[in-house]
Amino acid sequence: EPLTCSEAEKQHKTGARTNVEEAMSTARIKKCPYCTTQFIPEMGGGCNWVTCNNCWKNFCYVCVSKSCSGRCRRPADLTERAAVKTAGNSAVKRISHDVDEGFFDGMVEKLI
């Protein structure tokens, strides 16, 4: 049975939001510089120096360096949030013509 117009619109908006959320999640994925295992670091003001759950080697997840010992001068949370916000806004620009004007207003900020 075909969808009604309102059902089709709702499905389309859900897909658009999913695209933005996926872009923002993908922006958070980092790779271990030793074994290339993917992971998503936790934001919360902790140390930039992490241990890979696969190879158990240490590195800075902000600059993905093997040698900065976690003393990277870039604040992890701010760097991470900026990358996620940029990815979300880029996704919105790509697909905003497909949904009603104002649909994405404030969405990226709410998802961070």
N, CA, C and O atoms as CSV, one atom per row, in Angstrom:
chain,resi,resn,atom,element,x,y,z
A,1,GLU,N,N,0.852,-1.174,0.000
A,1,GLU,CA,C,0.000,0.000,0.000
A,1,GLU,C,C,0.897,1.237,0.000
A,1,GLU,O,O,1.833,1.311,0.796
A,2,PRO,N,N,0.637,2.191,-0.861
A,2,PRO,CA,C,1.458,3.398,-0.937
A,2,PRO,C,C,1.330,4.262,0.324
A,2,PRO,O,O,0.329,4.211,1.039
A,3,LEU,N,N,2.362,5.045,0.566
A,3,LEU,CA,C,2.359,5.957,1.710
A,3,LEU,C,C,1.490,7.179,1.411
A,3,LEU,O,O,1.355,7.595,0.260
A,4,THR,N,N,0.909,7.739,2.459
A,4,THR,CA,C,0.206,9.013,2.299
A,4,THR,C,C,1.268,10.103,2.167
A,4,THR,O,O,2.442,9.859,2.445
A,5,CYS,N,N,0.876,11.271,1.756
A,5,CYS,CA,C,1.826,12.386,1.624
A,5,CYS,C,C,2.496,12.698,2.960
A,5,CYS,O,O,3.705,12.924,3.006
A,6,SER,N,N,1.724,12.711,4.048
A,6,SER,CA,C,2.303,13.037,5.356
A,6,SER,C,C,3.257,11.933,5.817
A,6,SER,O,O,4.273,12.229,6.446
A,7,GLU,N,N,2.953,10.675,5.520
A,7,GLU,CA,C,3.860,9.572,5.879
A,7,GLU,C,C,5.155,9.662,5.086
A,7,GLU,O,O,6.235,9.441,5.635
A,8,ALA,N,N,5.058,9.985,3.801
A,8,ALA,CA,C,6.244,10.115,2.953
A,8,ALA,C,C,7.117,11.278,3.428
A,8,ALA,O,O,8.343,11.168,3.453
A,9,GLU,N,N,6.486,12.390,3.803
A,9,GLU,CA,C,7.239,13.548,4.295
A,9,GLU,C,C,7.957,13.216,5.602
A,9,GLU,O,O,9.117,13.581,5.793
A,10,LYS,N,N,7.260,12.525,6.493
A,10,LYS,CA,C,7.865,12.140,7.774
A,10,LYS,C,C,9.050,11.201,7.538
A,10,LYS,O,O,10.095,11.353,8.170
A,11,GLN,N,N,8.895,10.249,6.647
A,11,GLN,CA,C,9.971,9.310,6.332
A,11,GLN,C,C,11.173,10.045,5.738
A,11,GLN,O,O,12.320,9.730,6.054
A,12,HIS,N,N,10.901,11.021,4.881
A,12,HIS,CA,C,11.976,11.796,4.251
A,12,HIS,C,C,12.736,12.624,5.288
A,12,HIS,O,O,13.965,12.690,5.245
A,13,LYS,N,N,12.020,13.250,6.213
A,13,LYS,CA,C,12.664,14.049,7.255
A,13,LYS,C,C,13.487,13.169,8.183
A,13,LYS,O,O,14.565,13.573,8.619
A,14,THR,N,N,12.997,11.970,8.493
A,14,THR,CA,C,13.746,11.042,9.339
A,14,THR,C,C,15.049,10.660,8.646
A,14,THR,O,O,16.097,10.595,9.289
A,15,GLY,N,N,14.994,10.410,7.353
A,15,GLY,CA,C,16.202,10.074,6.589
A,15,GLY,C,C,17.187,11.223,6.569
A,15,GLY,O,O,18.394,11.001,6.663
A,16,ALA,N,N,16.699,12.446,6.446
A,16,ALA,CA,C,17.568,13.625,6.432
A,16,ALA,C,C,18.277,13.769,7.774
A,16,ALA,O,O,19.483,14.017,7.817
A,17,ARG,N,N,17.537,13.616,8.867
A,17,ARG,CA,C,18.144,13.717,10.202
A,17,ARG,C,C,19.174,12.603,10.394
A,17,ARG,O,O,20.241,12.839,10.961
A,18,THR,N,N,18.865,11.405,9.931
A,18,THR,CA,C,19.799,10.290,10.039
A,18,THR,C,C,21.093,10.595,9.297
A,18,THR,O,O,22.174,10.265,9.786
A,19,ASN,N,N,21.004,11.215,8.129
A,19,ASN,CA,C,22.208,11.585,7.377
A,19,ASN,C,C,23.092,12.539,8.167
A,19,ASN,O,O,24.314,12.394,8.175
A,20,VAL,N,N,22.480,13.512,8.828
A,20,VAL,CA,C,23.245,14.475,9.635
A,20,VAL,C,C,23.892,13.756,10.827
A,20,VAL,O,O,25.069,13.971,11.118
A,21,GLU,N,N,23.127,12.910,11.509
A,21,GLU,CA,C,23.666,12.183,12.661
A,21,GLU,C,C,24.825,11.265,12.253
A,21,GLU,O,O,25.820,11.170,12.971
A,22,GLU,N,N,24.701,10.595,11.114
A,22,GLU,CA,C,25.769,9.709,10.643
A,22,GLU,C,C,27.027,10.497,10.296
A,22,GLU,O,O,28.136,10.050,10.588
A,23,ALA,N,N,26.867,11.656,9.680
A,23,ALA,CA,C,28.029,12.493,9.349
A,23,ALA,C,C,28.750,12.939,10.616
A,23,ALA,O,O,29.979,12.960,10.670
A,24,MET,N,N,27.968,13.296,11.634
A,24,MET,CA,C,28.566,13.742,12.888
A,24,MET,C,C,29.258,12.589,13.619
A,24,MET,O,O,30.312,12.782,14.225
A,25,SER,N,N,28.676,11.411,13.566
A,25,SER,CA,C,29.305,10.238,14.196
A,25,SER,C,C,30.593,9.865,13.486
A,25,SER,O,O,31.599,9.561,14.127
A,26,THR,N,N,30.561,9.888,12.162
A,26,THR,CA,C,31.746,9.551,11.378
A,26,THR,C,C,32.900,10.507,11.683
A,26,THR,O,O,34.061,10.100,11.683
A,27,ALA,N,N,32.582,11.771,11.940
A,27,ALA,CA,C,33.620,12.759,12.251
A,27,ALA,C,C,34.332,12.441,13.563
A,27,ALA,O,O,35.468,12.868,13.767
A,28,ARG,N,N,33.687,11.706,14.439
A,28,ARG,CA,C,34.293,11.375,15.742
A,28,ARG,C,C,35.197,10.147,15.666
A,28,ARG,O,O,35.991,9.915,16.578
A,29,ILE,N,N,35.092,9.367,14.609
A,29,ILE,CA,C,35.874,8.132,14.519
A,29,ILE,C,C,37.345,8.454,14.313
A,29,ILE,O,O,37.705,9.232,13.429
A,30,LYS,N,N,38.177,7.857,15.126
A,30,LYS,CA,C,39.638,7.989,15.026
A,30,LYS,C,C,40.212,6.608,14.738
A,30,LYS,O,O,39.546,5.592,14.939
A,31,LYS,N,N,41.455,6.583,14.265
A,31,LYS,CA,C,42.140,5.314,14.019
A,31,LYS,C,C,43.444,5.286,14.803
A,31,LYS,O,O,44.167,6.280,14.865
A,32,CYS,N,N,43.733,4.149,15.393
A,32,CYS,CA,C,45.004,3.962,16.087
A,32,CYS,C,C,46.127,4.095,15.053
A,32,CYS,O,O,46.057,3.474,13.993
A,33,PRO,N,N,47.161,4.896,15.346
A,33,PRO,CA,C,48.250,5.066,14.382
A,33,PRO,C,C,49.140,3.821,14.249
A,33,PRO,O,O,49.966,3.741,13.339
A,34,TYR,N,N,48.973,2.868,15.144
A,34,TYR,CA,C,49.777,1.641,15.095
A,34,TYR,C,C,49.090,0.529,14.314
A,34,TYR,O,O,49.682,-0.065,13.413
A,35,CYS,N,N,47.816,0.247,14.672
A,35,CYS,CA,C,47.140,-0.909,14.066
A,35,CYS,C,C,45.912,-0.525,13.245
A,35,CYS,O,O,45.265,-1.401,12.671
A,36,THR,N,N,45.582,0.744,13.176
A,36,THR,CA,C,44.440,1.323,12.439
A,36,THR,C,C,43.060,0.872,12.932
A,36,THR,O,O,42.069,1.028,12.219
A,37,THR,N,N,42.989,0.320,14.135
A,37,THR,CA,C,41.691,-0.009,14.713
A,37,THR,C,C,40.907,1.283,14.925
A,37,THR,O,O,41.452,2.266,15.426
A,38,GLN,N,N,39.636,1.284,14.546
A,38,GLN,CA,C,38.806,2.468,14.709
A,38,GLN,C,C,38.201,2.509,16.111
A,38,GLN,O,O,37.886,1.473,16.697
A,39,PHE,N,N,38.047,3.715,16.633
A,39,PHE,CA,C,37.405,3.907,17.929
A,39,PHE,C,C,36.816,5.300,17.997
A,39,PHE,O,O,37.178,6.174,17.210
A,40,ILE,N,N,35.918,5.506,18.927
A,40,ILE,CA,C,35.343,6.832,19.174
A,40,ILE,C,C,35.752,7.238,20.584
A,40,ILE,O,O,35.313,6.625,21.557
A,41,PRO,N,N,36.594,8.271,20.702
A,41,PRO,CA,C,37.022,8.699,22.033
A,41,PRO,C,C,35.871,9.328,22.804
A,41,PRO,O,O,34.971,9.938,22.226
A,42,GLU,N,N,35.921,9.168,24.100
A,42,GLU,CA,C,34.915,9.786,24.959
A,42,GLU,C,C,35.280,11.236,25.186
A,42,GLU,O,O,36.437,11.555,25.457
A,43,MET,N,N,34.297,12.116,25.076
A,43,MET,CA,C,34.536,13.520,25.384
A,43,MET,C,C,34.200,13.722,26.853
A,43,MET,O,O,33.268,13.112,27.376
A,44,GLY,N,N,34.944,14.558,27.496
A,44,GLY,CA,C,34.648,14.810,28.893
A,44,GLY,C,C,35.780,15.453,29.642
A,44,GLY,O,O,35.790,15.435,30.873
A,45,GLY,N,N,36.740,16.026,28.935
A,45,GLY,CA,C,37.793,16.763,29.595
A,45,GLY,C,C,38.912,15.911,30.152
A,45,GLY,O,O,39.734,16.406,30.924
A,46,GLY,N,N,38.963,14.644,29.781
A,46,GLY,CA,C,40.017,13.769,30.276
A,46,GLY,C,C,41.318,13.952,29.519
A,46,GLY,O,O,41.473,14.884,28.730
A,47,CYS,N,N,42.227,13.067,29.767
A,47,CYS,CA,C,43.552,13.086,29.150
A,47,CYS,C,C,43.450,12.764,27.661
A,47,CYS,O,O,42.622,11.953,27.246
A,48,ASN,N,N,44.300,13.407,26.865
A,48,ASN,CA,C,44.343,13.150,25.428
A,48,ASN,C,C,45.092,11.857,25.104
A,48,ASN,O,O,44.999,11.351,23.986
A,49,TRP,N,N,45.818,11.332,26.059
A,49,TRP,CA,C,46.645,10.142,25.868
A,49,TRP,C,C,45.778,8.913,26.105
A,49,TRP,O,O,45.243,8.731,27.199
A,50,VAL,N,N,45.635,8.065,25.080
A,50,VAL,CA,C,44.765,6.893,25.182
A,50,VAL,C,C,45.539,5.617,24.867
A,50,VAL,O,O,46.631,5.656,24.300
A,51,THR,N,N,44.950,4.491,25.245
A,51,THR,CA,C,45.509,3.180,24.945
A,51,THR,C,C,44.563,2.461,23.998
A,51,THR,O,O,43.364,2.375,24.265
A,52,CYS,N,N,45.085,1.946,22.901
A,52,CYS,CA,C,44.276,1.218,21.932
A,52,CYS,C,C,43.791,-0.088,22.564
A,52,CYS,O,O,44.573,-0.805,23.190
A,53,ASN,N,N,42.521,-0.392,22.403
A,53,ASN,CA,C,41.959,-1.628,22.942
A,53,ASN,C,C,42.368,-2.858,22.154
A,53,ASN,O,O,42.140,-3.982,22.602
A,54,ASN,N,N,42.967,-2.665,20.990
A,54,ASN,CA,C,43.377,-3.792,20.164
A,54,ASN,C,C,44.860,-4.132,20.344
A,54,ASN,O,O,45.201,-5.272,20.660
A,55,CYS,N,N,45.742,-3.143,20.143
A,55,CYS,CA,C,47.192,-3.418,20.212
A,55,CYS,C,C,47.822,-2.979,21.528
A,55,CYS,O,O,48.987,-3.281,21.787
A,56,TRP,N,N,47.059,-2.265,22.370
A,56,TRP,CA,C,47.479,-1.815,23.695
A,56,TRP,C,C,48.627,-0.813,23.667
A,56,TRP,O,O,49.358,-0.681,24.648
A,57,LYS,N,N,48.791,-0.108,22.553
A,57,LYS,CA,C,49.815,0.935,22.474
A,57,LYS,C,C,49.169,2.282,22.767
A,57,LYS,O,O,47.966,2.465,22.575
A,58,ASN,N,N,49.982,3.216,23.232
A,58,ASN,CA,C,49.502,4.542,23.641
A,58,ASN,C,C,49.762,5.584,22.561
A,58,ASN,O,O,50.744,5.512,21.823
A,59,PHE,N,N,48.853,6.556,22.491
A,59,PHE,CA,C,49.017,7.669,21.555
A,59,PHE,C,C,48.060,8.795,21.945
A,59,PHE,O,O,47.135,8.600,22.733
A,60,CYS,N,N,48.301,9.962,21.383
A,60,CYS,CA,C,47.426,11.117,21.606
A,60,CYS,C,C,46.306,11.052,20.575
A,60,CYS,O,O,46.574,11.038,19.373
A,61,TYR,N,N,45.059,11.013,21.026
A,61,TYR,CA,C,43.969,10.899,20.060
A,61,TYR,C,C,43.612,12.222,19.408
A,61,TYR,O,O,42.917,12.226,18.392
A,62,VAL,N,N,44.059,13.339,19.951
A,62,VAL,CA,C,43.751,14.631,19.346
A,62,VAL,C,C,44.582,14.846,18.090
A,62,VAL,O,O,44.045,15.183,17.035
A,63,CYS,N,N,45.890,14.654,18.201
A,63,CYS,CA,C,46.754,14.850,17.029
A,63,CYS,C,C,47.149,13.516,16.398
A,63,CYS,O,O,47.884,13.489,15.410
A,64,VAL,N,N,46.664,12.416,16.963
A,64,VAL,CA,C,46.963,11.047,16.517
A,64,VAL,C,C,48.471,10.870,16.347
A,64,VAL,O,O,48.949,10.372,15.328
A,65,SER,N,N,49.200,11.294,17.377
A,65,SER,CA,C,50.652,11.215,17.394
A,65,SER,C,C,51.099,10.123,18.350
A,65,SER,O,O,50.458,9.866,19.369
A,66,LYS,N,N,52.209,9.487,18.003
A,66,LYS,CA,C,52.782,8.449,18.854
A,66,LYS,C,C,53.735,9.048,19.884
A,66,LYS,O,O,54.188,8.348,20.790
A,67,SER,N,N,54.041,10.339,19.751
A,67,SER,CA,C,55.113,10.884,20.572
A,67,SER,C,C,54.793,12.113,21.412
A,67,SER,O,O,55.675,12.582,22.131
A,68,CYS,N,N,53.606,12.652,21.363
A,68,CYS,CA,C,53.368,13.886,22.124
A,68,CYS,C,C,53.069,13.607,23.594
A,68,CYS,O,O,52.941,14.549,24.375
A,69,SER,N,N,52.957,12.357,23.988
A,69,SER,CA,C,52.723,11.944,25.376
A,69,SER,C,C,51.457,12.540,25.984
A,69,SER,O,O,51.359,12.679,27.203
A,70,GLY,N,N,50.501,12.888,25.150
A,70,GLY,CA,C,49.250,13.432,25.663
A,70,GLY,C,C,49.335,14.874,26.082
A,70,GLY,O,O,48.385,15.406,26.657
A,71,ARG,N,N,50.452,15.523,25.808
A,71,ARG,CA,C,50.623,16.931,26.183
A,71,ARG,C,C,50.254,17.854,25.032
A,71,ARG,O,O,50.637,19.024,25.011
A,72,CYS,N,N,49.526,17.330,24.100
A,72,CYS,CA,C,49.101,18.113,22.946
A,72,CYS,C,C,48.427,19.391,23.445
A,72,CYS,O,O,47.588,19.342,24.344
A,73,ARG,N,N,48.778,20.487,22.885
A,73,ARG,CA,C,48.254,21.775,23.350
A,73,ARG,C,C,46.822,22.030,22.902
A,73,ARG,O,O,46.190,22.987,23.351
A,74,ARG,N,N,46.313,21.188,22.029
A,74,ARG,CA,C,44.939,21.374,21.573
A,74,ARG,C,C,43.979,20.771,22.595
A,74,ARG,O,O,44.118,19.596,22.934
A,75,PRO,N,N,43.018,21.532,23.092
A,75,PRO,CA,C,42.054,20.946,24.031
A,75,PRO,C,C,41.194,19.910,23.312
A,75,PRO,O,O,40.542,20.227,22.317
A,76,ALA,N,N,41.189,18.698,23.802
A,76,ALA,CA,C,40.509,17.590,23.144
A,76,ALA,C,C,39.029,17.861,22.906
A,76,ALA,O,O,38.540,17.685,21.790
A,77,ASP,N,N,38.319,18.282,23.930
A,77,ASP,CA,C,36.878,18.470,23.783
A,77,ASP,C,C,36.539,19.537,22.747
A,77,ASP,O,O,35.618,19.364,21.949
A,78,LEU,N,N,37.290,20.645,22.763
A,78,LEU,CA,C,36.994,21.719,21.814
A,78,LEU,C,C,37.306,21.287,20.389
A,78,LEU,O,O,36.540,21.581,19.471
A,79,THR,N,N,38.420,20.595,20.197
A,79,THR,CA,C,38.795,20.103,18.870
A,79,THR,C,C,37.759,19.116,18.372
A,79,THR,O,O,37.337,19.186,17.218
A,80,GLU,N,N,37.346,18.205,19.224
A,80,GLU,CA,C,36.373,17.175,18.873
A,80,GLU,C,C,35.020,17.800,18.535
A,80,GLU,O,O,34.414,17.460,17.519
A,81,ARG,N,N,34.555,18.696,19.369
A,81,ARG,CA,C,33.259,19.336,19.133
A,81,ARG,C,C,33.273,20.146,17.844
A,81,ARG,O,O,32.285,20.155,17.111
A,82,ALA,N,N,34.377,20.824,17.558
A,82,ALA,CA,C,34.472,21.607,16.319
A,82,ALA,C,C,34.400,20.701,15.097
A,82,ALA,O,O,33.732,21.039,14.120
A,83,ALA,N,N,35.072,19.561,15.135
A,83,ALA,CA,C,35.050,18.624,14.010
A,83,ALA,C,C,33.654,18.054,13.802
A,83,ALA,O,O,33.191,17.937,12.668
A,84,VAL,N,N,32.994,17.703,14.878
A,84,VAL,CA,C,31.648,17.135,14.799
A,84,VAL,C,C,30.656,18.187,14.284
A,84,VAL,O,O,29.797,17.884,13.456
A,85,LYS,N,N,30.782,19.406,14.775
A,85,LYS,CA,C,29.892,20.485,14.340
A,85,LYS,C,C,30.085,20.791,12.860
A,85,LYS,O,O,29.109,20.981,12.135
A,86,THR,N,N,31.337,20.839,12.405
A,86,THR,CA,C,31.628,21.092,10.996
A,86,THR,C,C,31.026,20.003,10.113
A,86,THR,O,O,30.433,20.300,9.076
A,87,ALA,N,N,31.177,18.748,10.520
A,87,ALA,CA,C,30.620,17.639,9.744
A,87,ALA,C,C,29.097,17.722,9.685
A,87,ALA,O,O,28.504,17.498,8.630
A,88,GLY,N,N,28.470,18.040,10.802
A,88,GLY,CA,C,27.016,18.165,10.832
A,88,GLY,C,C,26.524,19.295,9.949
A,88,GLY,O,O,25.559,19.130,9.203
A,89,ASN,N,N,27.181,20.439,10.030
A,89,ASN,CA,C,26.778,21.578,9.203
A,89,ASN,C,C,26.986,21.303,7.718
A,89,ASN,O,O,26.186,21.741,6.891
A,90,SER,N,N,28.057,20.579,7.372
A,90,SER,CA,C,28.296,20.217,5.971
A,90,SER,C,C,27.191,19.301,5.456
A,90,SER,O,O,26.723,19.454,4.328
A,91,ALA,N,N,26.780,18.352,6.284
A,91,ALA,CA,C,25.693,17.443,5.892
A,91,ALA,C,C,24.397,18.213,5.704
A,91,ALA,O,O,23.644,17.942,4.768
A,92,VAL,N,N,24.131,19.165,6.582
A,92,VAL,CA,C,22.917,19.984,6.461
A,92,VAL,C,C,22.927,20.734,5.135
A,92,VAL,O,O,21.911,20.776,4.440
A,93,LYS,N,N,24.056,21.321,4.780
A,93,LYS,CA,C,24.149,22.076,3.519
A,93,LYS,C,C,23.886,21.172,2.317
A,93,LYS,O,O,23.241,21.583,1.353
A,94,ARG,N,N,24.395,19.924,2.381
A,94,ARG,CA,C,24.224,18.992,1.265
A,94,ARG,C,C,22.766,18.600,1.048
A,94,ARG,O,O,22.335,18.420,-0.091
A,95,ILE,N,N,22.011,18.469,2.124
A,95,ILE,CA,C,20.660,17.920,1.984
A,95,ILE,C,C,19.553,18.896,2.340
A,95,ILE,O,O,18.381,18.521,2.300
A,96,SER,N,N,19.877,20.127,2.685
A,96,SER,CA,C,18.849,21.069,3.148
A,96,SER,C,C,17.815,21.394,2.076
A,96,SER,O,O,16.691,21.775,2.404
A,97,HIS,N,N,18.168,21.251,0.818
A,97,HIS,CA,C,17.202,21.550,-0.244
A,97,HIS,C,C,16.092,20.501,-0.317
A,97,HIS,O,O,15.080,20.715,-0.984
A,98,ASP,N,N,16.279,19.370,0.366
A,98,ASP,CA,C,15.307,18.276,0.316
A,98,ASP,C,C,14.217,18.351,1.383
A,98,ASP,O,O,13.275,17.559,1.352
A,99,VAL,N,N,14.326,19.284,2.321
A,99,VAL,CA,C,13.333,19.357,3.404
A,99,VAL,C,C,12.854,20.800,3.561
A,99,VAL,O,O,13.411,21.729,2.975
A,100,ASP,N,N,11.815,20.955,4.362
A,100,ASP,CA,C,11.248,22.284,4.586
A,100,ASP,C,C,12.277,23.230,5.190
A,100,ASP,O,O,13.127,22.821,5.981
A,101,GLU,N,N,12.190,24.496,4.809
A,101,GLU,CA,C,13.073,25.514,5.371
A,101,GLU,C,C,12.890,25.554,6.884
A,101,GLU,O,O,11.762,25.552,7.375
A,102,GLY,N,N,13.963,25.590,7.600
A,102,GLY,CA,C,13.915,25.656,9.056
A,102,GLY,C,C,13.953,24.298,9.736
A,102,GLY,O,O,14.081,24.227,10.958
A,103,PHE,N,N,13.845,23.214,8.967
A,103,PHE,CA,C,13.838,21.872,9.562
A,103,PHE,C,C,15.110,21.605,10.361
A,103,PHE,O,O,15.056,20.981,11.421
A,104,PHE,N,N,16.249,22.070,9.864
A,104,PHE,CA,C,17.523,21.791,10.512
A,104,PHE,C,C,17.948,22.851,11.522
A,104,PHE,O,O,18.997,22.705,12.149
A,105,ASP,N,N,17.170,23.904,11.696
A,105,ASP,CA,C,17.547,24.986,12.607
A,105,ASP,C,C,17.874,24.444,14.009
A,105,ASP,O,O,17.022,23.861,14.678
A,106,GLY,N,N,19.101,24.648,14.425
A,106,GLY,CA,C,19.528,24.256,15.759
A,106,GLY,C,C,19.786,22.757,15.955
A,106,GLY,O,O,20.172,22.341,17.047
A,107,MET,N,N,19.580,21.944,14.918
A,107,MET,CA,C,19.722,20.501,15.078
A,107,MET,C,C,21.151,20.103,15.439
A,107,MET,O,O,21.357,19.304,16.353
A,108,VAL,N,N,22.125,20.645,14.742
A,108,VAL,CA,C,23.522,20.268,14.973
A,108,VAL,C,C,23.926,20.584,16.413
A,108,VAL,O,O,24.544,19.755,17.081
A,109,GLU,N,N,23.581,21.767,16.887
A,109,GLU,CA,C,23.943,22.164,18.251
A,109,GLU,C,C,23.289,21.239,19.280
A,109,GLU,O,O,23.896,20.927,20.304
A,110,LYS,N,N,22.069,20.805,19.015
A,110,LYS,CA,C,21.378,19.903,19.945
A,110,LYS,C,C,22.017,18.530,19.971
A,110,LYS,O,O,21.987,17.857,21.002
A,111,LEU,N,N,22.597,18.098,18.852
A,111,LEU,CA,C,23.163,16.761,18.761
A,111,LEU,C,C,24.574,16.653,19.335
A,111,LEU,O,O,25.054,15.555,19.617
A,112,ILE,N,N,25.236,17.799,19.505
A,112,ILE,CA,C,26.616,17.757,20.019
A,112,ILE,C,C,26.610,17.427,21.491
A,112,ILE,O,O,27.671,17.345,22.110
